[in-house]
Amino acid sequence: LDMSLETARNTFNRLMEEFPFVNPEQGKAMQVAAMLTAYGMGLLSDTCVIPAFIYNSNDVGAGKGLLVSLALAPVTGEVANTSPVSTEAEMEKRLFATARAGERFLVLDNMKLPIDSGSLEMFVTSSVYKGRVLGTSKNEAIPKKTATFITGNNLVVSPDMRRRSLAIEFFLREVRPETRTIQNHWTCSGYWPNAHRFSLPFTPSFVNGLRPRKHCPAAPIPAS
């Protein structure tokens, strides 16, 4: 699907208009950052520090998971959510398994606990993650380049994690979210039946201009 930058902007704004962002402009900017991160993972250096994306709402039904899918489905074709972790030990195992598998994206969906994990903070800011191989006493250091997406309701995020994250905040005014009226119903698969083939309208010069060169160096994209 090819479109001009103006058409892409209008399409994006139309998709975003019913999400209950606390700050609409900031929320949309953070979502664009999430989409660009997913789309441009291959352009970033192996030592690039990629912030986590935290989708936090005061209640269920705000569309947190849908926005994660909007960022990832055009790149991956589908989004594999992982079950919430309840202890620091579980978090460490989950992160080490993700690094060892070479996963580019980690989705921690519907988190319940406070986001105050030393393992997660290290995972987000390090290009190498060290952990113990399951069933052995052997430690292994694994190079990783993974973008982390976290969703939850009324999340409490530690100061250290806030410094490592971009937060997208939602506020539902309805006492009962299920009574909320939505005018435009859509899903990633419905809006883009071939989501894995979706092509964002980014020219080489556009992507090069958006890349944060100081912290994430990468080779320039040759013009086609």
N, C-alpha and C positions, 0 to 999 in steps of 0.2 A: 504494500500500500504506500504509494508515494504522494506527498502533498507538500504544498509550499509552507514556509515558516508561519505565515499569517493564518493559513488554514489550520495548521497544527495547534497554534496558540488558541484559536477560537474553539477547536474541538476539545482541547484540554480544559479550557475554562468552562465549557458546557458540561463536561463530565464532573467537574469539581463543584458545581454551583449548589448542590444539595447536601454536601458533606458539612456537618456542624462544627467547623473549625472554630476554636476560640479566637484566633486571629486569621481570617481568610487569606490575606496576602502572604503572611508568614507560612501558613500551612501549605499553600500551593507551592511556595518556593522550596520548602523542605521536600515536598513530594517530587518536584522536578529534580532535586538533588539525588533522591533515591533512584529515580528512573535513569538518570544519567550515570550514576554509579553502576547500576546493573548493566546498562548498555555498553559502558566503556571499560568494564573490568579488564579486558584484554589489552587495553592501552596503558594501564597503570603498571609501574615497575613492581617487581616482586617484593621490594622493601617498603612499598607505600603503606602509610597508615590510613585505614579506612574507618571512619566513624560508624558507630552503631546507629540504627534508625529506630527510635522508640515511638510507637503509636499508643497514646494514652488517652482514655476517655473516662468520664464520670459514670458511665453506664454502658450496658450492652447495646448493640445495634447501631453503633455510630458509623460503621463501615471501615473499621481498622483493617480487617483481613482482606477486604476488597481492594484497598489501596496498596497493600503489600503485593497482592496478585497483579495489580496494574503495573507495578514496577518490575515484577519478575516474569510474569507469564509471556510477554513478548520476547524474552530472551531464552527462557527455559522451556516454554511450552506448557508447563504445569508447575504448581507450587507444592513442595512437600513440607507440610508443617510437622513439627515435632511436638511431642507431648510435653507439658510443663515439668520442670524439675522441682523437687521439694527440698533438696539438701545441697550443700556445697560439694560433697563427694560426688553426687549425681551430676552436678554441673561440670565438674572437672572431667569426669568420664565422657560426658556428651561432647565437650569441646575437643578433647583429645581424639575421639573417634571421628569427629568432623575434619580435623586437621589431617589425620592419617588417611582418610578417604579422599583427600584433595577436593573437598566440597567447596564450591565458589560462594555458595549462599547458605546461611543458617537462619531458619525461622523459628524463633521461640514464641509460640502462639499461646495467648491467654495465660500469661504468667500471673501467679497468685502472690508469690513472696516479694518482699522488697528487693529491688534491683541493687544489691549490695554484695557482689561477689568478687573477691580478689581474682579468682580464676578467669571470670568473664572480662574484668578490666584488663588483665594481662593479655587475654586472647585478642581483644579488640586492638590493642596498641602495639602488639608485637608481630613481626613477620615470621617468627619461629615459636612454636608452642611445644613445651616439654611436658611429658606425662609418663605414667607407668603403664606398660603394656599389660593388658588384662590377663590375669592368671599367672603372671611372672613377677619377679622382683626387679625386672629390667626397666630402666628409664630410657626414653627415646625422645630426641628433639626433632620435630617435623617442621619443615618450611611450610608456611601457609599464606594464602591470600584469599580471605573470606570476608564477605559483607554480612553483617549480622542485623537481623530485623526482629524486633521484640514488640509484641502487642499485649495489652492488658487494660484492666479497669482500675482506676484509682491507685495507680502504681506509685510507690514511694521509691525514688531514685536517689542513690547516694551522691554526695558532691563529686567524688572521684569519677563515678560513672557519667554524671551529667557533663563533665568536661570532655568525655570521650564520645559524646552522642549528639545527634540532631533529633530534637523532640517535635512530634506532631501532636498537638493537643486538640481534643474534641470536648464539646459540652452540649449534652442533650438537655433541652428544657422540659421535655415531656416527663411526667411522673411515671408513666408506663410507656416505655419505648416502643412496644408493639403497636401502640395506637398512632404512632407517627405516620403522617401522610407523605408518601414519596411520589412525585409526579413522573419521574423518568426511571423506570426499572431497567437495569442492565447488568450484565456480568461480563467478565473478560472474554469468556468463550463465546458469549452471544454477540458482543460488540465486535470482536475480532475472531471469527470462526477458525482462522488459521493463525492463532496468536503467535505461534512459534516462528512464523514467517513475517511477522509484522516488522516493518522497517521505519524507524523514526527518521524524520526529515532533517538529518544532521549532515551537512556537507563537511569535508575534511577541514576547511578553514574554520567552520563553526565549532567543531569539536575541539580543535587545537586552541581556539580562543577561550573555551570554557575550562580547559584543564588547569587545575591549580599547580602550576609548574614548580613552584618553590619546594613543595613537600612531596610531590608525586611526579618525578621526572619520567618521561617516556619519549620514545622516538617519535618525531613528527609523522603524521599520516600523509603519505604521498597523495597528491591530487590525482583524481582519476581522469 
